[in-house]
Amino acid sequence: MLHSASLLLVSLLAALPVNADGLYTKNSPVIQLNPKTYNSLIANSNHTSIVEFYAPWCGHCKNLKPAFEKAAKNLDGLAKVAAINCDDDANKPFCGQMGVQGFPTLKIVTPSKKPGKPRVEDYQGARSAKGIVDAVVDRIPNHVKRATDKDLDKWLGQNEDRPKAILFTEKGTTGALIRALAIDFLGAIDIAQVRNKETVSVKKYGVTELPALVLIPGTDAEPKIYAGELKKKPITEFLSQAATPNPDVSPRSASNSKPKSKPKSKPASKPTVVDDAEDLKPTASQDQDETDPSAKPVQVPIPAPPIPTLSTPESLESACLAPKSGTCVLVILPEASEPDAALPAPVTEALASVAEIGHKHAHRGTHLFPLYAVPAINTGSKTLREALSLDGQTVEIIALNARRGWWRRFSGADADFGAVAVESWVDAIRLGEGAKEKLPEGIVAGVEAEAEPEVEITPEAEAEVEPEAETAEAETETKAEAEEQVVEHDEL
């Protein structure tokens, strides 16, 4: 019966329903992609992008959604934030070609010297809005000339028929906004940055307040100092009086934007594609985009493998109830209503959620305590339920640590055994957070009650000594996301 139940679980996991609509709505700041729009909006863009490859049923993808949308809002106008549903049959071959093996997978796409052949690298940073924004901003190409009193005139003499713009600032670094503007007007307006210590240039253009943006429409035209809000949209409108920006826009704004005509007195050069983007350190996946489209795609492995089963009292004792056993998570299955009956929905959901969590950690190579299923045919299951006062008719997820003498029960709201809720519970255990109960005597094999001195387990003590409590692990970001402050980059 156990074997048939395992086979049934595998088939259920493989047949999980597909959400054709994906995670992100039409009003989301995250751009929705398919293989065709990836090429037009991402691969051929002059802007840096970050792309999420996801599946709608993936609990980690659902956890990431708020942070990813927050990053998209913060990067609006600076870089592109997009996502592609790898659970859609039409997208699966492309996801395979991109080397996607788990969800969510984030890849940063940066323009290279070869148009249409960007650099692609896996994002390995924190799964938080701040972590994503900082990583993308660092990879925005820099086409801004750093000029001084000595070489400013020489720079102004280059491409004389092209308008120029100069940003006067106290900053020694080139900000994300001015870099994004330089990309928008690449080949149409040359942009330079001058420090306020270059007093000759500051005086020449009558700069009295910083930062100051000066537009030089043409060789014989009078310079114009920008007096509006230091945000991208009004600055773009200001610069557009001299030249039309590069038509590289997001799909939401493409239908609404109308390019402004250039001044008749001084037509600007036609915008060009990126040909001198910043070099990035080579990564193992930077050439993934050059995969031959005709090559046989790699199928994306969707279902996670089932968790191991402890079918005998001896295996349960050896794995989790020995005196020196560390933390285990057990999915304790209820008795079947009749032989070979199908597993109830809460049981399959609980098993699938725990399996997905284990699969994710195995894929990332991060440490996680053992996860096991304990069927009702294991008499140790009944003993455990009775000792812990657990209902014998429902599925239970518990964590216990025989060495430290504690246990904790998952209590999802309205019997919610979804991956999001279960993973949050697992993460709390890994960090030593939340209340734990003392294991009743007699559960741990060969240990007398008086031999277990620990009466109370505090989160602080547990976090110090448990190897499972990896405080630096990225899974803690879901909790921290609500409080984190993302640095604003939409300013000069």
N, C-alpha and C positions, 0 to 999 in steps of 0.2 A: 504493500500500500504506500509506503514511503517513497519507493522508486517512482510509482505512477504519479504521486503528488508532486515530486520534483520535476518530472517531465511536463506536467500540467503548468507549473509555475513558469518554466522556460517559455512555453508556448504563449502564456498570457503576457509575459514581458515583451515578447516579439510582436504581439498583436495590440500593443497599447495604442489607443486612438490618436490620430494625427490631428493637430490643430492647424488647419490650413491658413488661418488668419495670422498665425505667429504671435509673438509677444507684444509687438509695438503697433499702435494704432496709427491711422493716417495723420492724426494731430500730434504725434510724437515728434520731438526734435531729432530723433534718430532716423536717418535716411534708410528706407527699405530697398534692398538690393536683390537682383537676380544676376545670373552670369553675364547677360548683355549689359545691364546698367553698371555692373562692376567695371567693365572695360571703359565705358563712356564717362562715368562719373568719378571713378577712383584711379584706375590704371593710367588713363590719359589726362589726369588732372595735374595742374601745376602746384596744387596744395597737398600738404600732408594729410593722411587719413588714418583713422583707426576703425577696423572692421571686426564686428563680433560674429562668429559662426556659432549658431545656437540651435537647440531643439525646444519646441514649446513645452514639452513635458518635463524638461530638465529643471530640477529644483535649484541648482546653482545658478542657472540662467535667470530664473525668477528672482533669486536673491540679488543678482547683479543689476537687474533692470533699473531700480531707482538711481543707483550710482551712475550707471551708463547714461541715463537720460539727463541727470544733473551735469555730467561732463559735457554732453552735447550742447546744453544751454550755455555753459561757460565758454565753450570753444566756438560758438556760433560766429561766423565771419572770420575765424582764424584758421580753422581746420575742419575737416569733415569727419563726422561720427556716423557710422553706418552699421547695418546688421543684415545678415542673410539667414534665412530659415533652412537649415540643412535637413529638416524632416520633410520638406517638400520634395517630392520625387523629381521634379524638374531641376532642383538645385543639388541633388545628391552627387552626381558626377563631378560637378565643379568643386564642391566641398572636398571630395576625395582628391582631386588634382591639387588642391591647396594644402594637402597634407593634414587635414583635420582628423583627429583621432579621438577627440573627447569634447565635451561641452561644459561651459562655453570656452571657445578658443578665441583669443584676441590677437590680431595681427596689425602692426603699424606699417602703413604703406607710404613710402617717401619717394618723391620724384628723383630720377637719376639723370645722367647725361644722355641716356637713350630714350627718346620720346616713346611713351607707351610701354616701357619696360622698367617699372619702378622697383625700388628695393623693398622687399617684404621681410619683416622680422617678427618673430613671436614676442608678444608683450608678456613679460614675466614679473611685472611689478605688482603692487598692491591692488586688490580688486575694490578700489574706492574711487570716488570722483576726483579727489585731489591727486591720487597716484596716477590716474589715467591722464588728467589734464597736464600735469607736470611732464610726463613722458612724451606726450604729443607736442607740447610747446617746445621742448628741447630739440625736436626734430623738424621744426618749421625751417625751410631753407632761408638763407640770408642773402638777399640781393641788394642790401643797403651798403653804400660806400661809406667807410669811416674816413672823413676828410678833416684836414687841418688847414691852418692859414697858408702853409707852404704849398699844398697841392690842390686846394679847392678850385683855383682858377683853371688849372690843367684839366680837372675833372669836368668843369663847366664847358671847356672847349671841345670835349669829346661829344660826338653825335650832336652837332650844333643844331640840327633841324628838330631835335627832340626836346620837349619841355623837361624842366628839372624841378625837383622839390627838395628843400633842405629842412631837416629837423634840427633845431637848436635845443640842446638839453643839458642838464647837469649829469645825466647818467653816463657811465662809461660802457654800459652794455647796450645791445640793440634789443629792444623790447619786441614782444610777439606781435603787437598791433602794427608797428611800422614795417616789420618783416612781411606780415600778411598784405599790407597795402602795396608793398613793393612787388609782391607776386601778382596781385590784381592788375597792376599797371605795368607788368613786365614787358619791356619793349615799346611801351607807349610813353611812360614818364620815368626818367632816371631819378632815383632817390638817394640822398646822402644824409649822414648824421654828423653833426659838428658839436663838440663840447663847448660849454660856455667859457672855458679858459682860452679858446681861440678868439682873443679879443678883437683882432682886426676884422675877422669875418662877422662877428657879432655887431660891431659898430657899422660895418658897411651896409648891412641890411636893416639897421634900425631896430634891432631886437632889444626890448626892455624887460620883457617878462618871459619866464621859462615854464614849461616848454613852449616853443614857438615853431610853427610850420610856415615856411615861406615857399610860395609857388612862383616859378619863373616860366611863364607861358611860352616865351620864345626869346631869341637873341636880343631883339630890339624892344621887347615888351617890358613894361614896368613890373617889378616883383610885387606880389600880393601876399600879405600876412593873414593867415587864417585867424578868425576871431570867434569861431563857434565852439561848441562843446567838443571836448577831446575824446570823441567816440568814433567808431569806424564809419557808421552810416553817413553822418554829416561831413566827415572828412572826405569820404569817397565822392560825395556830391560836389564838394569844393574842388577837388582835383579833376573832376570830370569836365569842368569848363575848359580844360586844356587838352584833354585826350579821353578817348573812350576806354574804360577799363576792360581787361581781359574778360571774355564772355564765359569764364569758368564759374558756373553758379550751381547751387543745389537745385534739385528738381522742384522744390516748393516755390522757389523764387523765379524759376526760369520762365514760367508762363506770365508772370506779372512784370518782370523787369523790361524796360525799354531803353536801349542804349541811346545816350545823348549824342547829338551831332557835334563834330569837332568845329572849332572856330575856323571861319573861312580864311582868316589872315594867316593861320599857322597850322596846317594839317600835321597831325602826328604820325609817326611811323606805325605800321601795322604790328599789333602785339605778336610776340613770338612765344614758342613753347620754351620750357626750361631747358637750358643747355649748359648751365654752369652751377647746378645745385651743389650744396655742401656735401662733401664726402662723409659717409658714415662708416663706422667700423663694420667690416663684413660680418654677416651672421650666417648661421647654417641654413637658414631658409630664405635668403635674400633672392635667390633665383627661382623660387617656386612659381612665380608668375610666368616664367618662360616655358612651362611644361607644354609639350606638344598637345594641342587640343584633340588630335586624333588618337592619342595614346589611350589605352584601356584605363578607365578611371578606377581608383581604389574605392571600394565601397566603405562608407562610414559605418563603423560598428555601433549600432544604436543600443541594443539591450545590454545591460550589465550582467555579468555572470552571477548565478545564484550564490548566496553565502553558504559556507560549509554547514553541514547538519551534524548535530551530536545526537545520535540515535540510541545510545546506551547510557546507563548510569555511570559506567566506568569512563566513557569518553567525556562526559560532562564533568565528572570529578577531576580527571586529569587536566582538562583544558582550563577550568575556571574555579574549581572548588578545592584545590589543593592548598595547603597552608601558605605556600609561597606564590600562589597565583596572583597576577596583577589584574588590572581592570579588564572586564569582558562586557560586551553588549549581547544580550540574549533576546531573541524573538521567540517567545514561548507560545506555541500553537495550541489551539483548543482541540478538544476531541471532535472527530467528524460525526455528523448526525447519522451517517450510514457508510458502510464500506465503499471506498472508491468515489465518494461524493466530491464534487468540485469544491475547491477552496472558497470560502466566503470572500466577498469583496474587501472587507477590512484586512483580512489576512494577506491577500495578494498585494494590497497597497503597502502594508507594513513591510513585507519581505522585499518588495521592489524598492522602497525608499531606502532601506538599510543597505541593500545591494548596490544601489546607485552611489551612496556615500562611500562605501568601501571601494568601489571601482574608481571613483574620482581620486581618492587618495593614492591608490595603487598606480594610477596613470601619472600622477604628479610626482610620485616617489616620496611622498610625505608619510610620516609615521602616524599610524592610528592603531588603537587597541583592537584585539580580535573581535569579529562579529560572527555570531552563530545563530542557527535556527535550532530550536529544541522541539521536536514533534511530540504529540501526546502519547505515542507508543513508548516513549522513554519514561520509565517509571520514576526516574529522577525528576521529571517535569512535575508530576503530581506532588512529590515530596516538597519541591521548591514552592509550588503554589500554596500548599497548606501552611508551610512555615512562614511565608510572607503574606498570608491572608489575601491571595489573589483569586479572582473569580475564575472558575475552571471552564467557563463557556465562552470566553472572549480571548482574543489575541492580546498578549502583553509584551511590551518592550521594557526590559530592565537593564540596568548596568550594576555590576557588583565588583567588589575588590576583596577577595578572600584574605589577602595579606594584611590589609588595613581594616578589614571588618566592617565595611559599609556597603549599602546598596541604595539605588535610586530608581524610581518608577517613572516611565514616560506617561504623562497624563495629558494627551492632546485634547483640545476643546472639541466637544461633539464627536469624539472618536476620530479626530483628524490624524491620520497616519501618513499624510503627505510628506514629500521629501523636504519641503521648506521647514515645516514644524519639527520633524525628526532631526534634521541637521542642526537646527538651533539648539536643541536639547543636547545633542552629542558635543557641539562646540562648547557649551557651558561646562560639561563634564571635563573636557580636555583642559579647560582653563581653571578647574577647581572651583567653579562658581555654583551657587545654588545649594540648597539644603540636602543633606544626605542622612539616611537612617542607619542605625546600627544593625548589622546582621544578627538574627537570632542565633543563639547557641545551638550547636548540632548540625548546622549547614556545612561548615567547613570541615572537611574530612580530617579526623585525627587531632582536632584542636579542642581542648577543654575551655569552658567559659572563662575561667580565671586566667588562662594563658593569654587572653586578649585584653590588654590594658586600655586600649583606646576606646573611650566612651563617646567622645564627640569629635567629629571631623570638621575642621574649619577650612574655608576656602583658601586661606593664606597658607596653612600648613600643607594642604594637598598640592597647591600650585608649586610649592618649593621642592617637594620630593618626588612627585610623580613625573616620570619621563613623558607621559602622554600630554602633559600640560605645556604644549609648545606655545609660549606666549607670543612669539614672533610670527606665528602662522597667519596666513592671509585670511583664514576663515573668520577671524574676529572682526573683520571690517564691516560686516553687516550691522553689528551693534554700534560701532563707532561712526558709521556713515551719517546717522541722524545728527551727530554733534559736530562733525568735521567742518571746517571752514575752508572753502576752496579759494585760492588766491585769484583775484580778478586780473585778467590779462587784457581786457578790452579798454586799454587806456595807453596814452603815449608815455 
